[in-house]
Each structure stands twice: as structure tokens, then as C-alpha cells.
Amino acid sequence: MFEKDKLSNIENSLDEYEKVTSKLLEKRPERREDFISGSGDSIKNLYTPLDIEKIDYSESLGMPGSYPYTRGVQPNMYRGKLWTMRMYAGFATAEESNKRYKYLVEQGSSGLSVAFDLPTQIGYDSDHSLAEGEVGKVGVAIDSLKDMEVLFDGIPLDKVSTSMTINAPAGVLLAMYIAVAEKQGVSADKLRGTIQNDILKEYIARGTYIFPTEPSMRLITDIFEYCSKEVPKWNTISISGYHIREAGSTASQEVGFTLADGIAYVEAAIKAGLKVDDFAPRLSFFFNAHNDLFEEIAKYRAARRLWAKIMKDRFGAKNPKSMSLKFHTQTGGSTLTAQQPDNNIVRVAIQTLAAVLGGTQSLHTNSRDEALALPSVDSVRIALRTQQIVAHESGVTNTVDPLAGSFFVESMTDKIEAEAVKYIQKIDDLGGAPKAIDDGYIQREIMDAAYKYQKEIESNDRIIVGMNQFQIEEERPTGLLKVDLSVGENQKLKLVELRNGRDNVAVEKTLVELRKVCEGSENVMPYILDAVKTYATLGEITQVMRDVFGEYQQSVII
């Protein structure tokens, strides 16, 4: 991209610059011996065309909306349509969460994102002994179609896009959503949204798994197949790097491990008989946004470029939409501090900029008090306003990929891609992502990165404002949102009423049919939908699958 003689002149100028800098440092040393990125990599004091001299514009960058999609998946990006401001919310009961959703829509949120409580995430009804004390705590409790009907009461499902953060029982919650839409008179082919449905990262970093690897992958590919025919506008998986980063990975690991998981899902779908261009356009991704602005921007650009190459060269995809990596971003929950929580507003603003400058398709901004509790209404409004201010006042949406050509950003994009490729190659050598997870390789790599990061904080090599530097005396926080234990008791009463009022013969019939299908090889989704419509509960449906498939046992990682 650069002429050789001009690169030679730059190299001579750089030599002179370094001589001048060396003399200056003798009188005025730099603030620290080594400047590091958010991932702990050394950062040079100056970047020039020499750092990106091998870049070929057409091959490495191209035009927005075209292969390799480094500069974005849409030709005009935010000049045409802003990202979806999808605020993640859900707590206590369906009634309470419904109120929060309606508030967010009134405040300008353009998409809903459902947080489920832990019992729901691992397929237990609210009256299960293991659900005690957890009902409604970190998300909304959904035990049956009845709860889902309340959750979306008054919200037209043909007008909103909904994301659901659910994995092991994803098919059950999707079936409930489809059934609610039918009751509203909205056909499944009009529904827009995403289910996370990413079980591999649960084994890696999060832990809300139910079934072993093989049946879990079957459930996922069944959803791919079903939605390609019945719910064509639905994103059938959100392959998540978010939780990998929350567990302590570096930016390069987030890209490498996430795309390795993506490769495993594509391979599983092809093995199940699906054609790559039939399902790949509905794959989506979910990334984190941390505080190192330029590293995060480079991370998103590198992920897009690498996925395009993987889909084209490894899987032979022909449809451009199969090669374009579309992603949701959430600002980094693990970066928020309980100390001086108002500082988190600034952190989230930086992370918002990173996601937008990196070309995200949708975004959730965390609230200032999330290191202490579920977010309050005021905090949620500030978080949403952060997105709106960036969208309408900052000017960063006026042009596409404004940092393209930056010597630093392009160099870091190349570096992250190269490091991610090495991780993917290592995982391939181990037999693919599921095998690498079973062997503990991915978990160990994340643990090592997290340990290194924590050591940097404890030694003050990495400053966290308000936590290890610039502390103040603080009063005990007030006004935090707390979920009362009575929520669990009320959910139990609702379940008693539900089971007494439904047609239990019809419920039992659908569960028997579901069991037969699970024991065979037919697609399970139509049978889950039948069970849901009889008001079979989440716990009853997943128990059938537990009986047939068994439960995953996590290996001890040393």
C-alpha cells in the first residue's frame, strides 16, 4: 500500500525521532517503564506506515459492506440506520419485568433483551428445591407459557426485536415466544430477534449448562433447521465472547475462542445435513466492550475479517451474508467497580464509543450500580442516554469506520487477528472446540490471563480509578434495587394454580411424544412447541430431556 522509497524515508525519519526521544528521556523519563494495552501487551510510543506496510487495501480492508467486512457489514453503516439500542433487563416476576420493558420502549430503546433468573437458565421451575432463594434474583422467572404471556403483554411482537439470553433450554423459551406471538396474531415468520443458544461458552466460562456436549449440539442444530424454515428472520445463535472476556480472557482470546466455538457450530450443522448458506446468514455473535478504546475497536474489526475468511475459505460459503459477522455488544460488567459507582458512567461511555467505532449492530450499556445490585430505573435511563448521546451528539456516526487507516488501529487489528488464528489452530490440533473444552485447554488459558490481570491490579501496575488509586471515604450506597424472597413464594403459588387449571392429560401426552423424539433423531422443536402450548412447565420439559440425555459433568481444571 506504500511506495518503497517513501517507506525508506519514513524509516530514516523514525531513526531520527528515536534519537531525539532518547535524549529527551534522559531529562524527562516516561511515566512508566512499559505502557500496556487492556490485554497486557506492550504498546509502542509511535506507530507509522512501517507497522502496516504489508497491508493490501483490497484484501485486508476493502469497502464497508463487502468482503472481508473489516470496515463494517453495511455499506453506509450508521448513516443509514443506527445500531439497535437493546437494553438488557429482567428481574423478579413477569409483571415487574413487563413494566421495565414498557418503560425502556417509552425512553427510546429500539429492542428488548430478556434476562432470565438462574433457575430458568438451568431448566428448573421456581418450586424446585435447587431454585430456593434464587427466584427472580438475576433475571425474570419464567416457568411456563403463562409467565411469557405476561412478560410480553401489551408489547407487539411484530414491531419489536427481542433478544433472549438463554442457552441450555433455549429451544423451550423460543417455543414460548413463538406461542405468545401466535396468541397475538403474529406468525412466526414475522418474528425478529435472537436467542443466545451458545452452550460451548457455558462449559468454558459461565456454568449454566444442563446436558452433555453431544445432545446439546443436537438441540442447537435442531433450532438452526427449524428456524431456517419456520422463523427465517430469527438469529438462531449468538456466539458469545462476552462471558469468555468476563471470565478474564484477553481481547485476542475473546476473538479466537469465540470464533473457534463458531466453527464447531457450523461443523455440527453441516454434519447434521444442513447446507452452510441455509443457516449461516442467521448466525450472530456477542462481544464484550472493555476500557481500552483502540484495542476494542481493533478487536471487532479483526473478528469480522477473520470470520469472513473462515466462512469463505474453510466452509466454502457463497452467500455474502454467510461471511458477514454481525454482533451485539454489551459493555463490560467486570470492569465496573463497587467503589465510586458514578465513575462507571464514564467507563460505559468509553466502552460505548469502542462498540460504535467498531461497528456493532446492537448494544446494551450497563448501569452504574451493577457492581452492587440489579440496576435502578434512574441508572438504566442514564445507560440508555449514553447510547443516545453517542448516536446523536458525538459525530462518530457521521462517517463509516472513521479510524480506518490509523497506523495504530490497523497494526493492532492485524496483531489481534494473528493471535486469534494461533488459538484457532491450536484448538483444531486438539480436535475442535468441544474437545479443547473437555481437555481444559481453553479454561486454563483464560485462568492464566485473569491471574496476570489481577496481579497487575494488586501491584498497582494497572490503575483502576477509585479502587486501587484515588480512593475516597464513601457512605453506604442507598436506593439499590432488591428482589424480595416473596417473589419465589408467589411463583410457587402460580405454579399450583397453573397445574390445577390446565389439561394435564394433554400435557402428559405431549411430554410422552417429546420423550420419544429425544430418544430418536427427529427435530425436537415442533414437539417442544406442542408441549409449551399445553402449558407444560419449563422444568417438566427439561426433565424429560435430562432423563434421556443425562447431565453434563464439569471436569476439574488444574
GUPAVO-655069 format. One record per residue (C-alpha): x, y, z negated; residue in three letters. Coordinates in steps of 0.2 Angstrom, whole numbers, plus 5000, padded with zeros to 4 digits. Each point is the difference from the previous one (the first is absolute). Example, Ala and Ser with C-alpha at 12.3 -4.5 7.8 and 13.67 -1.06 7.14 Angstrom:
506249784961ala500650175003ser
This chain:
500050005000met501550114998phe501450045012glu501749934995lys501050165002asp498850094989lys500049864987leu501950025000ser499950184997asn498849974985ile501249874993glu501450135000asn498850134992ser499549874987leu501949984996asp500250184997glu498450014990tyr500649864989glu501750094997lys499150164995val498849904989thr501549914991ser500850174996lys498450074993leu499749844989leu501750034992glu499350174993lys498249954999arg499649814998pro498349935005glu498749974987arg500349815000arg501249885007glu498849915011asp498350065006phe498849865002ile498349975009ser498549934991gly500649835004ser501750034993gly501050025016asp501350135002ser499650155010ile501350105010lys500150194998asn499750035018leu499349905015tyr500450045018thr499649935017pro501549884996leu498849914988asp498749965014ile501150005016glu499449825005lys498250055000ile499149985016asp498550125000tyr498949895011ser500449844990glu500250064983ser498750154999leu498950015015gly498450105001met498750004986pro498749875003gly501249905011ser501249864997tyr501049994988pro498850114991tyr501450084989thr499250175002arg498249944996gly498649895006val498950145008gln500650125014pro499450154991asn500049944982met499250124988tyr499750145013arg498649885005gly499449924984lys500650024982leu500549844990trp498549924990thr500150074983met499549844991arg500050024982met500249844990tyr498749994986ala499049884990gly499749974981phe498849934988ala498349955008thr499450015018ala498950154994glu501450104993glu501149975016ser498650045011asn499950174992lys501950035003arg499849955018tyr498650125003lys501050144991tyr501649965011leu498950015016val499350174994glu501850064997gln500549965018gly500749824999ser499849925017ser500249824994gly499749894985leu501249884992ser499349884987val501049954985ala499449844992phe500349954982asp501249854996leu498749874998pro499350045017thr501750005008gln500349824993ile498349935004gly499250004983tyr498350064995asp499950124986ser499349874987asp501549895003his501149984984ser501650065010leu499050165004ala499850054982glu500650184997gly500550035018glu498250035008val500050175009gly501750054993lys501150035016val498650005012gly498249965003val499249834995ala499149915014ile499249844996asp498849985014ser499150085014leu498950094988lys501550104993asp500650045018met498250065005glu500250124985val501850055004leu499550065017phe498250074997asp499750165009gly501649985010ile499749975019pro501249865005leu499950045018asp500650184996lys501549964988val501649905002ser500349894984thr501649924994ser499949864987met501649964990thr499649814998ile501149855005asn499749834994ala498050015001pro500150125014ala498849905011gly498750004986val500050194998leu500050035018leu498549895002ala499150104986met500450165010tyr499349935016ile498449944990ala499750184993val500250075017ala498749885007glu498850064986lys500350185006gln499649955018gly501950025005val500649855011ser501749934996ala500750065017asp499850184994lys501049984984leu501750094998arg501249974987gly501449894993thr500249864988ile501749984992gln500049815002asn501949994998asp500349854988ile501949985004leu500450164991lys499049944985glu501249854998tyr501450135002ile499650144989ala498250024993arg499349834994gly498250015004thr500049835010tyr498949864998ile500349865013phe501649925006pro500950075015thr499349885014glu498150024996pro500350194997ser500750025017met498549905007arg498850124992leu500950145007ile500149945018thr498149954998asp499750184997ile501050055015phe499049895011glu498350044993tyr500250195001cys500850005017ser498249935006lys498850074987glu500850164992val501250065014pro500350184993lys500649934983trp501849994996asn500249824993thr501650024990ile501050144993ser501749934999ile500750084984ser501750074996gly499250114987tyr500149884986his501749935006ile500650184997arg499150024984glu500949844993ala501650095003gly500649975018ser501050125011thr499350095015ala500949875012ser499349864990gln498350075000glu500150005019val500949835002gly498949904988phe498450075006thr500349975018leu500749834996ala498349974992asp499250075016gly500949875010ile499449864989ala498250055003tyr500250025018val500849825001glu498649934990ala498750075011ala500849945016ile500249834992lys498250004996ala499650025018gly499850195002leu500750105014lys501150144994val499250145009asp498349954993asp500450034982phe501650114999ala499150165005pro499149994983arg501549974989leu500450154989ser501450044988phe500050084983phe501650104994phe500650094985asn500550194999ala501450044988his500950164996asn501550005012asp499250095014leu501149965015phe500349824995glu498149975000glu499750095016ile501449895008ala499349854992lys498350025009tyr500850045017arg501249844998ala498549894996ala499050055015arg501549985012arg500549834992leu498249935001trp499850055018ala501649905004lys499449854990ile498349995008met500750035018lys501649904999asp499649864988arg498149975003phe499850065018gly498650124996ala499450095015lys498650124993asn500850164994pro498950004985lys500849844995ser501750084999met499450164991ser500350004981leu498550094992lys500250034981phe499250074985his501050084987thr499850024981gln501150124990thr501249914988gly499149954984gly501749944992ser500850175003thr498750094989leu500550044982thr499050004984ala501150144994gln499450185007gln498749925011pro499750165009asp501749985008asn499249855009asn499050125011ile501650065008val500649835002arg498449955009val500150155011ala501849955006ile499449835003gln498550065010thr501250105011leu501149845003ala498449905005ala499450135012val501750045007leu500249825002gly498449985010gly498849914988thr498249955006gln499250024983ser500650054983leu499549994981his500850124989thr500249954981asn499450114986ser501150084988arg499449904985asp500249835007glu501549964990ala498850014985leu498349945005ala498849995014leu499950175009pro498750134993ser498950095012val501050165000asp501649915003ser499249915015val499550165007arg501750084999ile500749845009ala498850025014leu500350185001arg501949965002thr499649915016gln498850145006gln501350144997ile501449905009val498749975015ala499450185002his501350114992glu501749935002ser500250015019gly500849825000val498549935010thr500250135014asn501249905010thr500449815002val501549924991asp500850174996pro501649924992leu500449905016ala501850045005gly500650044983ser501749934999phe499749954982phe498249925003val500549915015glu501649934992ser499049944985met498649935011thr501349895009asp500849954983lys498449954993ile499549905015glu501749915001ala499949954981glu498249945002ala500549895015val501349924989lys498749964987tyr498949935014ile501449895007gln500449934983lys498249964997ile499949915017asp501549904995asp499149954984leu498549945010gly498950155000gly499250114987ala499049864990pro501549904998lys501150154995ala498750044987ile499949824993asp501950004999asp500050174991gly501150095012tyr498950155003ile499650024981gln501849994995arg500550135013glu498650124993ile500549964982met501850055004asp499550165008ala498850054985ala501449964988tyr501250115009lys498750145001tyr499649994981gln501950004995lys500250165010glu498650084991ile500649954983glu501850065004ser499350175006asn500749965017asp498350025006arg499050154993ile498149984997ile499450174995val499150004983gly500549824996met501949994999asn500350195003gln499150164996phe498949924986gln498950114989ile498949964985glu498349955006glu498349984991glu499049845002arg499150005016pro498150035000thr498649985012gly500649835007leu498749895008leu499749844989lys499049855005val499049944985asp499949814995leu498150015002ser500250005019val500549824998gly498549964989glu498850085012asn500749915015gln499749834991lys498250054997leu499850045019lys500749835004leu498749924989val498650105008glu500749965018leu500149814997arg498350004992asn499250095015gly500849935015arg499649845010asp501249884992asn499649865011val500550105015ala501650054991val500549824997glu499649955018lys501250145007thr501349954987leu499949825005val500250055019glu501550114995leu500849864991arg499949895016lys500750135011val501550034988cys500349815001glu500050015019gly500850125012ser498550115006glu500050194997asn499450034982val499450185003met498249965006pro499849894985tyr500650124988ile498850135007leu498649884998asp500449974982ala500250194997val498350035007lys499249884987thr500850104987tyr501349874995ala501350094989thr501850035005leu500549884986gly498949865006glu500650025018ile501950004995thr499749864988gln499549895015val501650055009met501149974984arg499249824999asp500549975018val501650095002phe500850014983gly500950144992glu501750085004tyr501349974987gln501350144999gln501949945000ser501150064987val501250125008ile501850014993ile
